[in-house]
Amino acid sequence: MSILTFLAVGLIAGWLAGQVMKGGGYGVVGDIILGVVGAYLGSWIFGMLGVVAGGTIGTIVVATIGAIVLVFLTRLIKKN
């Protein structure tokens, strides 16, 4: 995956996670970071479950789910 595709997937996944979690976006840089870290988290979660996602859409879905989990966990930690 090229660096531009990698950043675009991160941006889309981070933005989608912000919309799903009702927190809005986190800015372009925040969305990219959230999406990239979410992609790693999502691929780890899906790998543990034995699910493999292929293609750009599958990558965006996995990254978005990982980013949603990441936002949920950070909000849990932030509350305490």
C-alpha positions in Angstrom: 0.0 0.0 0.0 1.4 3.4 -0.9 1.9 6.1 1.7 -0.9 8.2 0.2 -3.3 5.3 0.3 -2.2 4.5 3.8 -2.9 8.1 4.9 -6.2 8.3 3.0 -7.4 5.1 4.7 -6.4 6.4 8.1 -8.2 9.7 7.4 -11.4 8.0 6.3 -11.3 5.5 9.2 -10.6 8.2 11.8 -13.3 10.4 10.5 -15.9 7.6 10.3 -15.0 6.6 13.9 -15.5 10.1 15.1 -18.9 10.2 13.4 -20.0 6.8 14.8 -18.9 7.7 18.3 -20.8 11.0 18.2 -17.7 13.0 19.1 -17.2 14.5 15.7 -13.9 14.6 13.9 -10.5 15.2 15.6 -9.1 17.3 12.9 -7.2 16.1 9.8 -4.0 15.1 11.7 -6.0 13.6 14.6 -8.2 11.6 12.2 -5.2 10.2 10.4 -3.5 9.2 13.6 -6.7 7.7 15.0 -7.3 5.8 11.8 -3.7 4.5 11.5 -3.6 3.3 15.1 -7.1 2.0 14.7 -6.0 0.0 11.6 -3.3 -1.7 13.6 -5.7 -2.4 16.5 -8.4 -3.6 14.1 -6.0 -5.9 12.2 -4.9 -7.4 15.5 -8.5 -7.9 16.7 -9.6 -9.4 13.4 -6.4 -11.5 13.2 -7.1 -13.0 16.7 -10.6 -13.8 15.4 -9.3 -15.4 12.3 -11.0 -13.0 9.9 -9.1 -11.6 7.0 -10.3 -8.5 5.2 -9.2 -7.8 1.6 -9.2 -4.8 -0.6 -9.4 -1.1 0.2 -13.0 -1.3 1.5 -12.1 -4.2 3.8 -9.1 -2.2 5.0 -11.3 0.8 5.7 -13.8 -1.3 7.6 -11.2 -3.0 9.7 -9.5 0.4 10.4 -12.8 2.0 11.3 -13.7 -0.7 13.7 -10.3 -0.6 15.3 -10.6 3.2 15.6 -14.0 2.9 17.2 -12.6 0.5 19.8 -9.7 2.9 20.4 -12.1 5.9 20.9 -14.2 3.8 23.2 -11.2 2.8 25.3 -9.7 6.3 25.5 -13.1 7.6 26.6 -13.3 4.9 29.3 -9.8 5.8 30.6 -10.5 9.6 30.3 -13.7 9.3 32.5 -11.7 7.8 35.4 
